[in-house]
Amino acid sequence: MKKILSLLLLFITAQAFALDVGDKAPATRPKTQIKGEAVKAFEKGKLYIFECWATWCPPCVASIPHLEELNKKMGPKGVVITGVNVWEGEKSPEAAKKVKDFVKAQGDKMSYAIAIGGEKFLRDWLEAAKVNGIPHAFVINGEGVIVWMGHPMQLNEKMLGDFLTGTQTPEPEKNKSEKKTKDVTVKDETSSALEKLGEALNKNNFDLAEKLLPEALKNLNSGDQANLKESVESIIALGRGDPSKINAMYEKSALDHIDNAEVQNEIAWDLLTNPRFGKNINLALAEKCAVRAVALSKEDEADKLDTLARVRWLQGQKDEAIKLQEKAVRKASYLTLKEELQLTLDSLRKGVLPPGDPIDIAE
């Protein structure tokens, strides 16, 4: 939940754009194409979408079916979708392999083109547009002009069709300056309110967080308001000893992404390691998610086995936990991970469950 809340805050506090609608799209293309054809140049009569995402981002994963539907309906009409993995696959060969494995596992559920962005793409697109959160989509027309940008779930067939035919065009330049000034003011107010809210939650000052929440919600759209309100109220309730709201959110997220090993594993890990839960760990839900993650990954991914080992230890099945941890060490695909998992295994053999690092968006 910490991670989901952080992603939400990042998305809704994006600052005023430098690279904006109506501007020429950067010449930089994603560094590594892993599925489908790379977009080398923009062609008249077509429309292009660069959708920035990551495997660890639940809202990104939730957007995949919507993009897949748009690809099937609008692809034949000239809409070219490329999912650009960012803040992940460029970190190491192991990270790139994780992205490729994720895409391969999606199969026909993710049939549009996929690429890994790389540092230059990040700098010239996301950072230039001052975008701090994902998922985020850029829509570019055949003349290479950015005609729209925002959350991919807001994209629809009519909008894309209008951009293709020219019925809907980028905002006139004369209106952009005034709109930018207004947007900057609103976003600055929202960012300040959310920053104060985040500080209150981090300090476990739940009374203050309750007072700050209405101001933080004020300038958000209805969907973001509902999501933020539910998340913050759940964290406040948990801090006061009532985990029921967060458990319900996790139950729903687990069902919504029942075929996604990464989401299942992250839910289980957060339930097991997030210090906010204290003694209120929903071990039954953690077990369900961990077991699903291991099954979906065919017992072949070290991090999933590590999570399930922690579940079994907390259930009192210590021998089984050690066997799972031994398997996790064998399956580790790079040295740093193998060393970390070995330390956990050594500790378990001594009869001690070491603390796990809670999920953090900054990692």
Secondary structure as the mmCIF struct_conf table of DSSP 4:
data_model
#
loop_
_struct_conf.conf_type_id
_struct_conf.id
_struct_conf.beg_label_comp_id
_struct_conf.beg_label_asym_id
_struct_conf.beg_label_seq_id
_struct_conf.end_label_comp_id
_struct_conf.end_label_asym_id
_struct_conf.end_label_seq_id
HELX_RH_AL_P HELX_RH_AL_P1 LYS A 2 ILE A 12
TURN_TY1_P TURN_TY1_P1 THR A 13 THR A 13
BEND BEND1 ALA A 18 LEU A 19
TURN_TY1_P TURN_TY1_P2 VAL A 21 GLY A 22
BEND BEND2 ASP A 23 ASP A 23
STRN STRN1 LYS A 24 LYS A 24
HELX_LH_PP_P HELX_LH_PP_P1 ALA A 25 PRO A 26
BEND BEND3 ALA A 27 ALA A 27
BEND BEND4 LYS A 31 LYS A 31
STRN STRN2 THR A 32 LYS A 35
BEND BEND5 GLY A 36 GLY A 36
BEND BEND6 ALA A 41 ALA A 41
TURN_TY1_P TURN_TY1_P3 LYS A 44 GLY A 45
STRN STRN3 LEU A 47 TRP A 53
TURN_TY1_P TURN_TY1_P4 THR A 55 TRP A 56
HELX_RH_AL_P HELX_RH_AL_P2 PRO A 58 MET A 74
HELX_RH_3T_P HELX_RH_3T_P1 GLY A 75 LYS A 77
TURN_TY1_P TURN_TY1_P5 GLY A 78 GLY A 78
STRN STRN4 VAL A 79 ASN A 85
BEND BEND7 TRP A 87 GLU A 88
TURN_TY1_P TURN_TY1_P6 GLY A 89 GLU A 90
BEND BEND8 LYS A 91 LYS A 91
HELX_RH_AL_P HELX_RH_AL_P3 PRO A 93 GLN A 106
HELX_RH_3T_P HELX_RH_3T_P2 GLY A 107 MET A 110
BEND BEND9 TYR A 112 TYR A 112
STRN STRN5 ALA A 113 ILE A 116
HELX_RH_AL_P HELX_RH_AL_P4 GLU A 119 PHE A 121
HELX_RH_PI_P HELX_RH_PI_P1 LEU A 122 GLU A 127
TURN_TY1_P TURN_TY1_P7 ALA A 128 LYS A 130
BEND BEND10 GLY A 133 PRO A 135
STRN STRN6 HIS A 136 ASN A 141
TURN_TY1_P TURN_TY1_P8 GLY A 142 GLU A 143
BEND BEND11 GLY A 144 GLY A 144
STRN STRN7 VAL A 145 VAL A 145
STRN STRN8 ILE A 146 GLY A 150
HELX_RH_3T_P HELX_RH_3T_P3 PRO A 152 GLN A 154
HELX_RH_AL_P HELX_RH_AL_P5 GLU A 157 THR A 165
TURN_TY1_P TURN_TY1_P9 GLY A 166 GLY A 166
BEND BEND12 THR A 167 GLN A 168
HELX_LH_PP_P HELX_LH_PP_P2 PRO A 170 PRO A 172
HELX_RH_AL_P HELX_RH_AL_P6 GLU A 173 ASN A 202
TURN_TY1_P TURN_TY1_P10 LYS A 203 ASN A 204
HELX_RH_AL_P HELX_RH_AL_P7 PHE A 206 LEU A 217
TURN_TY1_P TURN_TY1_P11 LYS A 218 ASN A 219
BEND BEND13 LEU A 220 LEU A 220
HELX_RH_AL_P HELX_RH_AL_P8 SER A 222 GLY A 239
TURN_TY1_P TURN_TY1_P12 ARG A 240 GLY A 241
HELX_RH_AL_P HELX_RH_AL_P9 SER A 244 ASP A 256
TURN_TY1_P TURN_TY1_P13 HIS A 257 ASP A 259
HELX_RH_AL_P HELX_RH_AL_P10 ALA A 261 THR A 273
TURN_TY1_P TURN_TY1_P14 PRO A 275 LYS A 279
HELX_RH_AL_P HELX_RH_AL_P11 LEU A 283 LEU A 296
TURN_TY1_P TURN_TY1_P15 SER A 297 GLU A 299
HELX_RH_AL_P HELX_RH_AL_P12 ALA A 302 LEU A 314
TURN_TY1_P TURN_TY1_P16 GLN A 315 GLY A 316
HELX_RH_AL_P HELX_RH_AL_P13 LYS A 318 LYS A 331
BEND BEND14 TYR A 334 TYR A 334
HELX_RH_AL_P HELX_RH_AL_P14 LEU A 335 ARG A 349
TURN_TY1_P TURN_TY1_P17 LYS A 350 GLY A 351
HELX_LH_PP_P HELX_LH_PP_P3 PRO A 354 ILE A 359
TURN_TY1_P TURN_TY1_P18 ILE A 361 ALA A 362
#
